């Protein structure tokens, strides 16, 4: 049997007196059932079977500023941009907004699991399930009216919950002079927003009830191969076409799907309840992290191999030069890779026609590279990391 408990008491001068101190407890319990008398008949098959659980809370001050709850006038020596009597005068900057209620983040973790060993220790493994709740987290600053005229202060405005599991299984055996071992580990975790001040449910920040890492975008029909094909597509959208995303649509441009059947392509009010023709198309959280260890030896000859990977992850690369040849920076700052040559080119183009291209025509604006299903990448992988 195992029982352990701790109490921790922390204080920080970075918070006001009534928020300064915090008490955090933790405890753990364990029970190796295989040591009990009623298990004796199973010992030859399962020599270890331990169940365990733990709960703990920790506090995090999460601020690099010495006194974040006090407004401090920033004074700099000889920092002005204009001379006065032959020298630069000192300057003082108006302090940013603060909140006096700033306090500790509270991280509460619950874990349950078991360990086992059987067949004389040849088969071993463990399983864990955990939840970790972060309360009063320092989330993104709340969106306030532009009439405020300055940035909103950081506050303890967010609660999130991360939950997941981890499994490890191993087998080790020997057949005469040949020894070998296999070990698999796989884990998964997701994070959900429980509380955040986003009453409009804007897609630009945390949304209560939604998972962290969600990717919202348009559904891609394809690249128009001719001007007539694009005109036919726009004609099917009588309430505004694709004008909300750009103009001068021609062959080589993206055709977006009217998923809400309102006769136009738009992002609505860019909120969860009104995102127009956008929808959730993926999530960039790495899922099912996997590791595989293989080893073998025979008469002094050893071989070891380690595979590592992520089995599920969506990835949107964004408006970087590496994905769309620098569309947001202009042609003089663009970066072209060999893969970018697979862009749309009509008949008679100096580089040769390419109407079945992967990329649209290279126009230096963002109308063709809105977040969309066509260019959402599958970032899952499995790689041989070590072999010796």
ZAROMAR-410672 format. One record per residue (C-alpha): x, y, z; residue number from 1. Coordinates in steps of 0.5 Angstrom, whole numbers, always signed. Layout:
N
<r u="X" v="Y" w="Z" n="NUM"/>
...
***
This chain:
388
<r u="+0" v="+0" w="+0" n="1"/>
<r u="+2" v="+7" w="-1" n="2"/>
<r u="-1" v="+13" w="+1" n="3"/>
<r u="+3" v="+20" w="+1" n="4"/>
<r u="+0" v="+27" w="+2" n="5"/>
<r u="+3" v="+34" w="+1" n="6"/>
<r u="+1" v="+41" w="+3" n="7"/>
<r u="+5" v="+47" w="+0" n="8"/>
<r u="+4" v="+55" w="+2" n="9"/>
<r u="+7" v="+60" w="-3" n="10"/>
<r u="+7" v="+67" w="-3" n="11"/>
<r u="+9" v="+73" w="-8" n="12"/>
<r u="+10" v="+80" w="-8" n="13"/>
<r u="+8" v="+81" w="-15" n="14"/>
<r u="+0" v="+81" w="-13" n="15"/>
<r u="-4" v="+85" w="-8" n="16"/>
<r u="-4" v="+83" w="-1" n="17"/>
<r u="-11" v="+80" w="-1" n="18"/>
<r u="-8" v="+75" w="-7" n="19"/>
<r u="-1" v="+74" w="-5" n="20"/>
<r u="-2" v="+67" w="-1" n="21"/>
<r u="-4" v="+61" w="-4" n="22"/>
<r u="-5" v="+54" w="+0" n="23"/>
<r u="-4" v="+48" w="-5" n="24"/>
<r u="-5" v="+40" w="-3" n="25"/>
<r u="-3" v="+34" w="-7" n="26"/>
<r u="-4" v="+27" w="-5" n="27"/>
<r u="-3" v="+20" w="-8" n="28"/>
<r u="-5" v="+13" w="-7" n="29"/>
<r u="-3" v="+6" w="-9" n="30"/>
<r u="-5" v="-1" w="-8" n="31"/>
<r u="-1" v="-7" w="-11" n="32"/>
<r u="-7" v="-12" w="-11" n="33"/>
<r u="-2" v="-18" w="-13" n="34"/>
<r u="+1" v="-18" w="-6" n="35"/>
<r u="-6" v="-20" w="-3" n="36"/>
<r u="-7" v="-27" w="-1" n="37"/>
<r u="-13" v="-28" w="-5" n="38"/>
<r u="-9" v="-27" w="-11" n="39"/>
<r u="-4" v="-32" w="-10" n="40"/>
<r u="-7" v="-37" w="-15" n="41"/>
<r u="-6" v="-32" w="-21" n="42"/>
<r u="+1" v="-30" w="-19" n="43"/>
<r u="+4" v="-35" w="-24" n="44"/>
<r u="+1" v="-31" w="-29" n="45"/>
<r u="+0" v="-24" w="-27" n="46"/>
<r u="+6" v="-22" w="-22" n="47"/>
<r u="+4" v="-15" w="-21" n="48"/>
<r u="-2" v="-11" w="-21" n="49"/>
<r u="-2" v="-4" w="-18" n="50"/>
<r u="-8" v="+1" w="-19" n="51"/>
<r u="-6" v="+8" w="-17" n="52"/>
<r u="-9" v="+15" w="-17" n="53"/>
<r u="-7" v="+22" w="-15" n="54"/>
<r u="-9" v="+29" w="-14" n="55"/>
<r u="-5" v="+35" w="-14" n="56"/>
<r u="-6" v="+43" w="-14" n="57"/>
<r u="+0" v="+48" w="-16" n="58"/>
<r u="+0" v="+55" w="-17" n="59"/>
<r u="+3" v="+59" w="-22" n="60"/>
<r u="+4" v="+67" w="-22" n="61"/>
<r u="+5" v="+67" w="-30" n="62"/>
<r u="+8" v="+74" w="-30" n="63"/>
<r u="+15" v="+77" w="-32" n="64"/>
<r u="+13" v="+84" w="-29" n="65"/>
<r u="+16" v="+85" w="-22" n="66"/>
<r u="+10" v="+89" w="-20" n="67"/>
<r u="+4" v="+88" w="-25" n="68"/>
<r u="-2" v="+91" w="-21" n="69"/>
<r u="+1" v="+98" w="-21" n="70"/>
<r u="+2" v="+103" w="-26" n="71"/>
<r u="+9" v="+105" w="-27" n="72"/>
<r u="+11" v="+111" w="-31" n="73"/>
<r u="+16" v="+109" w="-36" n="74"/>
<r u="+22" v="+114" w="-36" n="75"/>
<r u="+28" v="+114" w="-40" n="76"/>
<r u="+34" v="+118" w="-41" n="77"/>
<r u="+36" v="+122" w="-47" n="78"/>
<r u="+31" v="+119" w="-51" n="79"/>
<r u="+27" v="+124" w="-54" n="80"/>
<r u="+27" v="+125" w="-62" n="81"/>
<r u="+28" v="+132" w="-62" n="82"/>
<r u="+34" v="+136" w="-59" n="83"/>
<r u="+33" v="+142" w="-54" n="84"/>
<r u="+38" v="+146" w="-52" n="85"/>
<r u="+43" v="+142" w="-56" n="86"/>
<r u="+41" v="+135" w="-53" n="87"/>
<r u="+36" v="+130" w="-52" n="88"/>
<r u="+31" v="+131" w="-46" n="89"/>
<r u="+29" v="+125" w="-42" n="90"/>
<r u="+22" v="+122" w="-44" n="91"/>
<r u="+16" v="+119" w="-40" n="92"/>
<r u="+11" v="+115" w="-43" n="93"/>
<r u="+4" v="+114" w="-40" n="94"/>
<r u="+3" v="+107" w="-37" n="95"/>
<r u="-1" v="+102" w="-40" n="96"/>
<r u="-8" v="+99" w="-36" n="97"/>
<r u="-7" v="+94" w="-31" n="98"/>
<r u="-12" v="+90" w="-26" n="99"/>
<r u="-11" v="+90" w="-19" n="100"/>
<r u="-15" v="+83" w="-18" n="101"/>
<r u="-9" v="+79" w="-22" n="102"/>
<r u="-7" v="+73" w="-18" n="103"/>
<r u="-5" v="+66" w="-18" n="104"/>
<r u="-6" v="+61" w="-24" n="105"/>
<r u="-9" v="+54" w="-21" n="106"/>
<r u="-7" v="+48" w="-24" n="107"/>
<r u="-11" v="+42" w="-21" n="108"/>
<r u="-9" v="+35" w="-24" n="109"/>
<r u="-13" v="+28" w="-23" n="110"/>
<r u="-9" v="+22" w="-25" n="111"/>
<r u="-12" v="+14" w="-25" n="112"/>
<r u="-8" v="+8" w="-27" n="113"/>
<r u="-5" v="+2" w="-27" n="114"/>
<r u="+1" v="-2" w="-28" n="115"/>
<r u="+2" v="-10" w="-29" n="116"/>
<r u="+7" v="-15" w="-30" n="117"/>
<r u="+6" v="-22" w="-33" n="118"/>
<r u="+9" v="-29" w="-36" n="119"/>
<r u="+15" v="-28" w="-31" n="120"/>
<r u="+16" v="-21" w="-33" n="121"/>
<r u="+16" v="-22" w="-40" n="122"/>
<r u="+10" v="-18" w="-41" n="123"/>
<r u="+9" v="-11" w="-38" n="124"/>
<r u="+5" v="-5" w="-38" n="125"/>
<r u="+2" v="+1" w="-35" n="126"/>
<r u="-4" v="+6" w="-37" n="127"/>
<r u="-6" v="+13" w="-34" n="128"/>
<r u="-12" v="+17" w="-35" n="129"/>
<r u="-11" v="+24" w="-33" n="130"/>
<r u="-15" v="+31" w="-33" n="131"/>
<r u="-12" v="+38" w="-32" n="132"/>
<r u="-16" v="+44" w="-30" n="133"/>
<r u="-13" v="+51" w="-30" n="134"/>
<r u="-17" v="+56" w="-27" n="135"/>
<r u="-16" v="+63" w="-27" n="136"/>
<r u="-11" v="+63" w="-33" n="137"/>
<r u="-8" v="+69" w="-36" n="138"/>
<r u="-11" v="+68" w="-43" n="139"/>
<r u="-11" v="+73" w="-49" n="140"/>
<r u="-13" v="+80" w="-47" n="141"/>
<r u="-21" v="+81" w="-47" n="142"/>
<r u="-23" v="+85" w="-53" n="143"/>
<r u="-26" v="+92" w="-51" n="144"/>
<r u="-28" v="+98" w="-55" n="145"/>
<r u="-23" v="+101" w="-60" n="146"/>
<r u="-25" v="+108" w="-56" n="147"/>
<r u="-21" v="+105" w="-50" n="148"/>
<r u="-15" v="+108" w="-54" n="149"/>
<r u="-10" v="+103" w="-51" n="150"/>
<r u="-9" v="+95" w="-50" n="151"/>
<r u="-13" v="+92" w="-45" n="152"/>
<r u="-10" v="+89" w="-39" n="153"/>
<r u="-8" v="+82" w="-38" n="154"/>
<r u="-13" v="+79" w="-33" n="155"/>
<r u="-14" v="+72" w="-30" n="156"/>
<r u="-20" v="+71" w="-35" n="157"/>
<r u="-19" v="+64" w="-37" n="158"/>
<r u="-21" v="+57" w="-35" n="159"/>
<r u="-19" v="+51" w="-39" n="160"/>
<r u="-19" v="+43" w="-39" n="161"/>
<r u="-14" v="+38" w="-42" n="162"/>
<r u="-16" v="+31" w="-41" n="163"/>
<r u="-12" v="+25" w="-44" n="164"/>
<r u="-9" v="+18" w="-43" n="165"/>
<r u="-3" v="+14" w="-44" n="166"/>
<r u="-1" v="+7" w="-45" n="167"/>
<r u="+5" v="+3" w="-45" n="168"/>
<r u="+6" v="-4" w="-47" n="169"/>
<r u="+13" v="-8" w="-47" n="170"/>
<r u="+15" v="-15" w="-49" n="171"/>
<r u="+22" v="-18" w="-47" n="172"/>
<r u="+24" v="-25" w="-48" n="173"/>
<r u="+30" v="-30" w="-50" n="174"/>
<r u="+30" v="-36" w="-54" n="175"/>
<r u="+37" v="-39" w="-53" n="176"/>
<r u="+42" v="-34" w="-55" n="177"/>
<r u="+37" v="-29" w="-58" n="178"/>
<r u="+35" v="-24" w="-54" n="179"/>
<r u="+29" v="-19" w="-56" n="180"/>
<r u="+25" v="-13" w="-54" n="181"/>
<r u="+19" v="-9" w="-56" n="182"/>
<r u="+16" v="-3" w="-53" n="183"/>
<r u="+10" v="+1" w="-55" n="184"/>
<r u="+8" v="+8" w="-52" n="185"/>
<r u="+2" v="+12" w="-55" n="186"/>
<r u="-2" v="+18" w="-51" n="187"/>
<r u="-7" v="+23" w="-53" n="188"/>
<r u="-9" v="+29" w="-50" n="189"/>
<r u="-14" v="+35" w="-52" n="190"/>
<r u="-16" v="+42" w="-49" n="191"/>
<r u="-22" v="+45" w="-48" n="192"/>
<r u="-24" v="+52" w="-46" n="193"/>
<r u="-29" v="+52" w="-40" n="194"/>
<r u="-29" v="+60" w="-39" n="195"/>
<r u="-27" v="+66" w="-43" n="196"/>
<r u="-30" v="+73" w="-44" n="197"/>
<r u="-32" v="+72" w="-51" n="198"/>
<r u="-40" v="+74" w="-51" n="199"/>
<r u="-40" v="+74" w="-59" n="200"/>
<r u="-36" v="+67" w="-60" n="201"/>
<r u="-31" v="+71" w="-65" n="202"/>
<r u="-27" v="+66" w="-68" n="203"/>
<r u="-21" v="+70" w="-67" n="204"/>
<r u="-20" v="+68" w="-60" n="205"/>
<r u="-22" v="+63" w="-55" n="206"/>
<r u="-29" v="+60" w="-55" n="207"/>
<r u="-32" v="+57" w="-49" n="208"/>
<r u="-34" v="+50" w="-50" n="209"/>
<r u="-30" v="+49" w="-56" n="210"/>
<r u="-23" v="+45" w="-57" n="211"/>
<r u="-16" v="+49" w="-57" n="212"/>
<r u="-13" v="+49" w="-64" n="213"/>
<r u="-20" v="+48" w="-68" n="214"/>
<r u="-18" v="+51" w="-75" n="215"/>
<r u="-24" v="+54" w="-79" n="216"/>
<r u="-24" v="+55" w="-86" n="217"/>
<r u="-28" v="+55" w="-93" n="218"/>
<r u="-29" v="+49" w="-97" n="219"/>
<r u="-26" v="+49" w="-104" n="220"/>
<r u="-29" v="+47" w="-110" n="221"/>
<r u="-23" v="+47" w="-114" n="222"/>
<r u="-19" v="+52" w="-119" n="223"/>
<r u="-23" v="+54" w="-125" n="224"/>
<r u="-19" v="+52" w="-131" n="225"/>
<r u="-23" v="+57" w="-136" n="226"/>
<r u="-26" v="+64" w="-135" n="227"/>
<r u="-32" v="+61" w="-137" n="228"/>
<r u="-32" v="+56" w="-131" n="229"/>
<r u="-31" v="+62" w="-127" n="230"/>
<r u="-36" v="+66" w="-130" n="231"/>
<r u="-41" v="+60" w="-129" n="232"/>
<r u="-39" v="+59" w="-122" n="233"/>
<r u="-40" v="+66" w="-120" n="234"/>
<r u="-47" v="+66" w="-124" n="235"/>
<r u="-49" v="+61" w="-119" n="236"/>
<r u="-48" v="+66" w="-113" n="237"/>
<r u="-53" v="+71" w="-115" n="238"/>
<r u="-52" v="+75" w="-108" n="239"/>
<r u="-45" v="+77" w="-109" n="240"/>
<r u="-41" v="+72" w="-112" n="241"/>
<r u="-34" v="+72" w="-108" n="242"/>
<r u="-33" v="+79" w="-108" n="243"/>
<r u="-33" v="+79" w="-100" n="244"/>
<r u="-26" v="+75" w="-101" n="245"/>
<r u="-23" v="+79" w="-107" n="246"/>
<r u="-25" v="+81" w="-114" n="247"/>
<r u="-23" v="+80" w="-121" n="248"/>
<r u="-24" v="+73" w="-121" n="249"/>
<r u="-21" v="+69" w="-127" n="250"/>
<r u="-19" v="+62" w="-130" n="251"/>
<r u="-13" v="+60" w="-125" n="252"/>
<r u="-17" v="+63" w="-118" n="253"/>
<r u="-20" v="+59" w="-113" n="254"/>
<r u="-28" v="+57" w="-113" n="255"/>
<r u="-31" v="+57" w="-106" n="256"/>
<r u="-37" v="+53" w="-104" n="257"/>
<r u="-43" v="+56" w="-102" n="258"/>
<r u="-44" v="+52" w="-96" n="259"/>
<r u="-50" v="+56" w="-93" n="260"/>
<r u="-54" v="+57" w="-99" n="261"/>
<r u="-54" v="+64" w="-99" n="262"/>
<r u="-52" v="+66" w="-106" n="263"/>
<r u="-45" v="+69" w="-104" n="264"/>
<r u="-39" v="+67" w="-101" n="265"/>
<r u="-37" v="+70" w="-94" n="266"/>
<r u="-35" v="+69" w="-87" n="267"/>
<r u="-41" v="+72" w="-84" n="268"/>
<r u="-40" v="+76" w="-78" n="269"/>
<r u="-34" v="+71" w="-76" n="270"/>
<r u="-37" v="+68" w="-70" n="271"/>
<r u="-38" v="+61" w="-68" n="272"/>
<r u="-46" v="+62" w="-69" n="273"/>
<r u="-45" v="+66" w="-76" n="274"/>
<r u="-39" v="+64" w="-80" n="275"/>
<r u="-42" v="+64" w="-87" n="276"/>
<r u="-39" v="+59" w="-91" n="277"/>
<r u="-34" v="+57" w="-86" n="278"/>
<r u="-34" v="+51" w="-82" n="279"/>
<r u="-29" v="+47" w="-78" n="280"/>
<r u="-24" v="+43" w="-82" n="281"/>
<r u="-19" v="+41" w="-77" n="282"/>
<r u="-15" v="+42" w="-71" n="283"/>
<r u="-8" v="+43" w="-70" n="284"/>
<r u="-7" v="+39" w="-64" n="285"/>
<r u="-2" v="+33" w="-64" n="286"/>
<r u="-6" v="+27" w="-63" n="287"/>
<r u="-4" v="+20" w="-61" n="288"/>
<r u="+4" v="+21" w="-60" n="289"/>
<r u="+7" v="+14" w="-61" n="290"/>
<r u="+14" v="+11" w="-60" n="291"/>
<r u="+16" v="+4" w="-62" n="292"/>
<r u="+23" v="+1" w="-59" n="293"/>
<r u="+25" v="-5" w="-62" n="294"/>
<r u="+32" v="-8" w="-60" n="295"/>
<r u="+35" v="-15" w="-61" n="296"/>
<r u="+42" v="-18" w="-60" n="297"/>
<r u="+45" v="-25" w="-62" n="298"/>
<r u="+52" v="-27" w="-60" n="299"/>
<r u="+55" v="-20" w="-58" n="300"/>
<r u="+51" v="-17" w="-64" n="301"/>
<r u="+46" v="-11" w="-62" n="302"/>
<r u="+41" v="-8" w="-66" n="303"/>
<r u="+37" v="-2" w="-64" n="304"/>
<r u="+31" v="+2" w="-67" n="305"/>
<r u="+27" v="+7" w="-65" n="306"/>
<r u="+20" v="+10" w="-69" n="307"/>
<r u="+17" v="+16" w="-67" n="308"/>
<r u="+11" v="+20" w="-69" n="309"/>
<r u="+4" v="+23" w="-69" n="310"/>
<r u="-2" v="+20" w="-72" n="311"/>
<r u="-7" v="+25" w="-73" n="312"/>
<r u="-6" v="+33" w="-74" n="313"/>
<r u="-8" v="+38" w="-78" n="314"/>
<r u="-4" v="+44" w="-80" n="315"/>
<r u="-5" v="+50" w="-84" n="316"/>
<r u="+1" v="+54" w="-86" n="317"/>
<r u="-2" v="+61" w="-87" n="318"/>
<r u="+1" v="+66" w="-91" n="319"/>
<r u="+8" v="+64" w="-91" n="320"/>
<r u="+13" v="+65" w="-97" n="321"/>
<r u="+14" v="+57" w="-96" n="322"/>
<r u="+7" v="+56" w="-98" n="323"/>
<r u="+4" v="+61" w="-103" n="324"/>
<r u="+10" v="+65" w="-105" n="325"/>
<r u="+10" v="+71" w="-101" n="326"/>
<r u="+3" v="+73" w="-103" n="327"/>
<r u="+2" v="+78" w="-97" n="328"/>
<r u="+9" v="+81" w="-98" n="329"/>
<r u="+9" v="+83" w="-106" n="330"/>
<r u="+13" v="+79" w="-112" n="331"/>
<r u="+19" v="+83" w="-110" n="332"/>
<r u="+20" v="+79" w="-103" n="333"/>
<r u="+17" v="+73" w="-105" n="334"/>
<r u="+20" v="+66" w="-105" n="335"/>
<r u="+19" v="+61" w="-110" n="336"/>
<r u="+21" v="+53" w="-109" n="337"/>
<r u="+21" v="+48" w="-114" n="338"/>
<r u="+14" v="+46" w="-112" n="339"/>
<r u="+11" v="+52" w="-113" n="340"/>
<r u="+12" v="+51" w="-121" n="341"/>
<r u="+6" v="+47" w="-120" n="342"/>
<r u="+2" v="+53" w="-121" n="343"/>
<r u="-4" v="+55" w="-126" n="344"/>
<r u="-2" v="+57" w="-133" n="345"/>
<r u="-7" v="+58" w="-139" n="346"/>
<r u="-6" v="+55" w="-146" n="347"/>
<r u="+0" v="+59" w="-149" n="348"/>
<r u="+4" v="+61" w="-143" n="349"/>
<r u="+11" v="+62" w="-144" n="350"/>
<r u="+13" v="+57" w="-138" n="351"/>
<r u="+8" v="+52" w="-142" n="352"/>
<r u="+0" v="+50" w="-140" n="353"/>
<r u="-1" v="+47" w="-133" n="354"/>
<r u="-9" v="+47" w="-132" n="355"/>
<r u="-9" v="+41" w="-127" n="356"/>
<r u="-4" v="+45" w="-122" n="357"/>
<r u="-4" v="+44" w="-115" n="358"/>
<r u="-3" v="+52" w="-114" n="359"/>
<r u="-8" v="+57" w="-117" n="360"/>
<r u="-5" v="+63" w="-121" n="361"/>
<r u="+0" v="+67" w="-117" n="362"/>
<r u="-3" v="+73" w="-116" n="363"/>
<r u="+0" v="+77" w="-110" n="364"/>
<r u="-6" v="+78" w="-105" n="365"/>
<r u="-10" v="+73" w="-101" n="366"/>
<r u="-16" v="+72" w="-105" n="367"/>
<r u="-14" v="+65" w="-107" n="368"/>
<r u="-10" v="+63" w="-100" n="369"/>
<r u="-16" v="+64" w="-95" n="370"/>
<r u="-16" v="+58" w="-90" n="371"/>
<r u="-19" v="+52" w="-94" n="372"/>
<r u="-20" v="+45" w="-95" n="373"/>
<r u="-15" v="+44" w="-101" n="374"/>
<r u="-9" v="+47" w="-98" n="375"/>
<r u="-10" v="+44" w="-91" n="376"/>
<r u="-4" v="+39" w="-89" n="377"/>
<r u="-4" v="+33" w="-86" n="378"/>
<r u="+2" v="+33" w="-81" n="379"/>
<r u="+1" v="+26" w="-78" n="380"/>
<r u="+8" v="+22" w="-79" n="381"/>
<r u="+12" v="+16" w="-77" n="382"/>
<r u="+19" v="+17" w="-77" n="383"/>
<r u="+25" v="+12" w="-76" n="384"/>
<r u="+29" v="+17" w="-71" n="385"/>
<r u="+35" v="+12" w="-68" n="386"/>
<r u="+38" v="+6" w="-72" n="387"/>
<r u="+44" v="+3" w="-69" n="388"/>
***
